[in-house]
């Protein structure tokens, strides 16, 4: 719990912190704020398809984290993800 990840939908990549503890074979719940950022019109609604969840295992930070460190770490993971997408 607490690993970094990204949620991809509607040509948008949104950084997230995974706070789900189970069940182990299910993922897909997010906040209304996440849903609004992923929605085409910016209005929260259910996204039924085309959503990808990418979790970076082992990236959880200690409790000694601040907003600047968090932004830096998420930025690094997004850069890695974008490099992996390039042909």
PLY file of the C-alpha trace (Angstrom):
ply
format ascii 1.0
element vertex 87
property float x
property float y
property float z
element edge 86
property int vertex1
property int vertex2
end_header
0.00 0.00 0.00
1.23 3.47 -0.87
3.00 2.56 -4.11
2.97 5.05 -6.96
1.08 4.43 -10.13
-0.68 6.05 -13.05
-4.20 5.72 -14.37
-4.56 6.15 -18.13
-7.83 6.98 -19.92
-9.02 9.34 -22.67
-5.41 10.09 -23.67
-4.67 11.37 -20.15
-2.09 10.03 -17.69
-2.87 10.83 -14.05
-0.38 10.03 -11.25
-1.84 8.24 -8.23
-0.88 6.70 -4.92
-2.34 3.23 -4.60
-4.18 2.90 -1.30
-6.13 -0.26 -2.07
-5.58 -3.24 0.23
-7.67 -5.85 -1.52
-8.89 -8.12 -2.79
-5.66 -8.96 -4.60
-7.34 -9.74 -7.93
-9.30 -6.47 -8.20
-8.33 -2.87 -8.89
-10.29 0.04 -10.20
-11.70 2.24 -7.49
-10.66 5.85 -7.53
-11.71 9.17 -6.12
-14.20 11.57 -7.67
-11.25 13.93 -8.25
-9.45 11.24 -10.28
-12.58 10.54 -12.27
-13.02 14.24 -13.04
-9.43 14.52 -14.28
-9.87 11.47 -16.52
-13.27 12.43 -17.93
-13.38 13.99 -21.39
-15.49 16.94 -20.25
-14.01 17.19 -16.76
-17.25 16.01 -15.19
-17.09 12.97 -12.92
-18.91 9.97 -14.30
-18.24 6.27 -14.57
-15.60 5.18 -17.08
-16.72 1.75 -18.23
-13.85 0.91 -20.56
-10.45 1.98 -21.81
-8.94 2.56 -18.37
-5.44 1.23 -17.63
-3.97 1.02 -14.16
-0.19 0.86 -13.91
1.35 0.34 -10.48
5.07 0.69 -9.78
5.71 -1.95 -7.09
8.11 -1.11 -4.29
7.85 2.66 -4.74
6.10 3.43 -1.46
7.82 6.19 0.49
8.40 6.35 4.20
6.15 8.46 6.37
8.88 11.12 6.21
7.49 12.43 2.92
6.57 15.97 1.94
4.76 17.38 -1.09
7.97 18.32 -2.95
9.49 14.85 -2.57
6.22 13.24 -3.59
5.92 15.39 -6.74
9.53 14.60 -7.69
9.07 10.84 -7.28
5.80 10.77 -9.22
7.40 12.82 -11.98
10.24 10.28 -12.27
7.75 7.41 -12.61
5.72 9.23 -15.27
8.91 9.91 -17.26
9.77 6.21 -17.08
6.27 5.25 -18.21
6.41 7.69 -21.14
9.81 6.30 -22.23
8.34 2.79 -22.20
5.52 3.93 -24.51
7.87 5.24 -27.19
8.31 2.91 -30.18
0 1
1 2
2 3
3 4
4 5
5 6
6 7
7 8
8 9
9 10
10 11
11 12
12 13
13 14
14 15
15 16
16 17
17 18
18 19
19 20
20 21
21 22
22 23
23 24
24 25
25 26
26 27
27 28
28 29
29 30
30 31
31 32
32 33
33 34
34 35
35 36
36 37
37 38
38 39
39 40
40 41
41 42
42 43
43 44
44 45
45 46
46 47
47 48
48 49
49 50
50 51
51 52
52 53
53 54
54 55
55 56
56 57
57 58
58 59
59 60
60 61
61 62
62 63
63 64
64 65
65 66
66 67
67 68
68 69
69 70
70 71
71 72
72 73
73 74
74 75
75 76
76 77
77 78
78 79
79 80
80 81
81 82
82 83
83 84
84 85
85 86
